[in-house]
Amino acid sequence: MENVIVVAVKSIIVYKRKVLITKRTAEEKYGAGIWEIPGGKLEFGEDLVDALKREILEETGLKVDVKELLLASTYKTDDHRQVVILNYVSHSITNTVKLSKEHSDYMWAGQNTMRRLLPAQMIQNFEKNHIFEKLYIIED
């Protein structure tokens, strides 16, 4: 089996000091039922920020203002598939979300809710890079 590297762009979308998190449907091939931050795969030839805006619009119906790249991380989903994630911060002027078929739920979360629901590896990366403090996310 051939090794595959997937590049994904994700965004910590901030609205009134809370972050949008979304729950993947139980039918998803990767990450079924987990909470995550919005984003998706980079398509060949696509600009990173354009890809991020496209993915966020497709998944949430939100148009966002992408601010900056916060951190990059990587992990393996199986023995032959590695994902590289570029995490940006974005701001939304509205909190009205229209989910795609990929997600079953969403919420605007503070730090404590994010720590409880998001994958441990993601939270470790956020804490290691002081993301909560940099973005002034409420504790809830």
N, C-alpha and C positions, 0 to 999 in steps of 0.2 A: 504494500500500500504506500502511496506517495505522501510525503509530508506536505501540509498546507499551512500557510500563514495568512490569517485574515486580519485586515486593518479595519478598525471600527472607530467612529467618532461619537462621543457622548457629550452631554452637557448637563451641568448642574444649573438648572433653570431656577432663578431666584425671583420671587415675588413677595414683597413685604416681609423680607427676612426669613422666608420659608423656602423649601426646595421641593420641586415636583418630583415625586417618585411614582413609578408605574409598576403594575403587577402583570407579568407574562401569563398568558392563558395556559391551562393545563395541557393543551395540545401542541405547544411549541416543541420543536425538535431539541433545541438547546435552552436550558434554563427554565423549563416548564414550571410555572407557579411561583417563580422567585420575583422579588421586588428589585427594581433597578432604576437607574436614571435613564432618561430617553436618549435615543441615538441609534445608530446602526452602521452597516457596512459601507465602506467607501467603494464606489463604482470606478472601474478603470477610466482614467483620464479626468476624473472629477477633482475639483478644488476642494480642500478640506472644509473650509467654512461653508461653501455652497452645499456640500454633502450633508453637513450638520444641519443646516437650515432646512434642507429637503426632508431629512429623516424626522426632524422635530415636527414639521408641518404634517407629514404623513401619519405619524404616531399620535400626535396630540391636538392637531389643528391650530397650534400656536405659531405666531410669527414672533421671532425673538431677535434681540440685539445681542450678537455674539461679542463678548468682551475680550477674552484672552485664553490662551492655553494654560491650564493649571498644572497638569501632571500627565505623565505617560506611564502605562503599566502593561504587563503582559502575563498571560497564564495559559496553561494547556487545558483544553476541554477533553482531550483524550490522547492516546499515544502518538497520534499523527496529525493533530490539529492544534495550532497555537494561535491565540488571539492577541493582537496589539491594540490597546485602547488609548486613544488620545482624548483626554477629558478637558473640556472647555468650561467656562462660566458664561452664562447668558442671562439676560434680564427680559422679563415679560411685562407688558403693560396691562395684561388682563390675567385673571385666574380661571377663565372659562375654558375647559378642556373638552375636546371631542376625541375619544379614544379610537384607535384603529382596531381591527380584528385581532391583532397580535396581543392586545392587553385586555384584561378583564376588570381592572380597577386602577384608581389613582388616588393620590392625596398630596396636599401641600404639607410637608412635614418639617418639624424642627429637629434639632440634634438628637434628642432622646429617642424619638420615633425612628429616625434614620438608623441609629445604632441598633435598635431592636429589630428592624425589618430588613435592612440591606445586608448582603453577604458580608461575612466577617473580614474577608480579604479586602474588600472595597473600603470598609470602615478603617481597617488598619492603614491603608494607603492614605485615606483622608486625614487621619490623625497624625501619621508620620510627616505629612506635608502641611499640617496646620490649616487645613481647608476650612474647618468650621470657624476658626478665629479670623482668617483672612476675609471671609465673606460675611461675617457678623450674623451667622445663622442663629436664630433664637433657640433656647434650650428646650422649650415646651415641657 
